Amino acid sequence: MPADTKSPYEARVDPAASGKPDGDGQGPSEAWHAAWSHVAELREYASHYAQAKADAIKVTLRNAGVYAAIGIIGMLVACTITITAAVLLCMGIAHAIGRLMGNQMWAGELVTAVLILGAIAVGVLVVLNKIKTGWRKTTFKQYEHRHEKQRAHFGHDVEEQARR
């Protein structure tokens, strides 16, 4: 380093010794004021960030509500179309049967209603029977497994003890 050039550390004067403010030209009150202005700025930025995040959440919730409404409307349209198609099918069957019965439309509608309601009743009974049978089998397997554990642990199970 050349002799006439001083390092930044050597150029700094001790403010207490010279009676002057720090090397940057600020006294303690100006330094506090600058620090508090930075704190206020930081608070504003944090508030801005929090508001932006809150608005992003609002937008997300609003979009979810819109998509839910669109989904509900779509489901209603699909149900309406399905019901209309089912009614038209039933009316077509009823009119065909009515024509076969000598243009007695009321008879065709009656026969169609009885057939459809009968098919629904039979279907419900079959499904209920399958469900009940499945539950029964599951329960029997559960108890059989428990009896096997009892026989392995005690040498007998609850049924054998009940027969004694």
C-alpha angles and dihedrals in degrees: 000000000000115000095239094054116083126201117246088252094056093046093059114097122212103251093209092055096046098038089231128118123263120298091269093061098251129122123209095271092050090048091052091048091050091047092051091048088055090049090051090049091049090049090052092050091048090049090048090051093048092048091049091051091048090050090049090053090049091052091049092050092046091051091048089052092049092049091047090052091048089049092050092048090048091050091050091050091049091049091048092051092047093049092047091050091049092050092048091049092050092047090050092051091045093051092047091052090045090054090050089053093056101277092307097145094175090058092050091050091048094049092046092050092049092048094048095045090046091051090049091049093049091047092050092049092049093049093046091049091051091049093048092046091050092050091048092051091048092050093048091050090049093052093043089053090050091050090051090053090049092051091048093048103035103020091244139044135232094267092054090049091049091054093056 
